[in-house]
Amino acid sequence: MPNPPFRRLLAVICAIFLAGPAQAQDTFSDFWGAIFGGPTHVQPARPRPDRPRIKPVPRVRVQSAAPKREARPARERRDAKAVAHPAQPTPAAEAAPPSFLIAVIGDSEATRLAEGLDDAFADDPRVGIVDKSKEDSGLVRDDFYDWRKQVKAILDGPEHFDLVVMQIGVNDNQKLRQDPDHQLDPLSKPFNEAYAQRVDEIAAAFRDKNVPLVWVGLPIMRSPGLSSAALVFNDIARQHATAAGARYVDLWEAFSDVNSAYKASGPDINGAIVRLRGPDGVHFNLAGARKAAHFVEPEVKKVLEAKLQPPEAAPPQPENPASVQPPAAPESEAPAPRPEKPLAGKVTPLNDPVLSPGGALAEAPRAAAIKPDVAPQPGRADDFSWPKQAAAPK
């Protein structure tokens, strides 16, 4: 029996003679490669003429969803939208300016309040907010900015304002200058009297011009010294401004905690707990300014509705009211005539006896006497006689 290598060689020789030249070469190469471990020759595949090639399908690239943007305040979104897509003014919009103008005056705190009021009435085309505040100003340093003169200039100027909102005092905790050689210590009695006199003068100027004034008090502040001074300024404004006809709005409790202490965060107008004050612990941020404007809104709306409400049309009055007779009622609807009523009734003396309709005296009815038909028997229930006593024995 031949050995295994000989059988393999014999099988290869038979395959060479039975197969074609190309297949025989491949088979021979595969044989020697299997024995000696050399590289095998691989014939590249040729495309068949009777089988069409399929074109690869192009891949579609899918973009991932864009990350969500953080929410911004309404005022910032509105400003960004106006810059990205500026609205084209229409002739009707240009011809309808605000019919109710509000001037905001005061210091840097009033500047933030003007932003809050602008956001509060952004959807009301009737209202226009005009910021006339001045940073670093106050009622103490009239050499830097004299608000008493500026108020008169605003009232006598070409612009007509239907309402003025004032908030001032964050810069007034310093010496009050009456003249270059005379200064008053802050929060002293002479200081408070001079400060109250300036509040009176400003509030009286608006009263004389018949312009409504809303005086907004200062909020609590992080510095204990500034908060103590703010309480004094608020008390002076509450007493003297309201005495001159102004409306006073208190913000102290709205921006403090339950213990009446300073707190930078708190509920906004939607109830969410957010930061309301700036880093300095004095001024409002955007959310705080909007919350402060929320407490001023009712006073603004009172004046707004009273000023823009059309007057009721009164019925026309005749020249001679005595000559006008009421129209006569038709005969079918005329009421039946009423019998004449005498001026006085029958005079009856108070001491006369009362008579019945027949003329007899009115007397109370008497009860008829009841006579028993049967005489009472001794010992019976209807026997009310006293029992007879037996005679004593002799």
Buried (B, 14 or more C-beta within 10 A) or exposed (E): EEEEEEEBEEEBEEBBEEBEEEEBBBBBBBBEEEEEEEEEEEEEEEEEEEEEEEEEEEEEEEEEEEEEEEEEBEBEEEEEEEEEEEEEEEEEEEEEEBEBBBBBBBBBBBBBBBBBBBBBBEEEEBBBBBBBBBEEBBBBBBEEBBBEEBBBEBBEEEEEBBBBBBBBBBBBBBBBBEEEEEBBEBBEEEBBEBBBEBBBBBBBBBBEBEBBBBBBBBBBBBBEEBBEBBBBBBEBBBEBBBBBBBBBBEBBEBBBEEEEEBBBEBEBBEEEEBBBBBEEBBBBBBBBBBBBBBBBBEBBEBBBEEEEEEEEEEEEEEEEEEEEEEEEEEEEEEEEEEEEEEEEEEEEEEEEEEEEEEEEEEEEEEEEEEEEEEEEEEEEEEEEEEEEEEEEEE
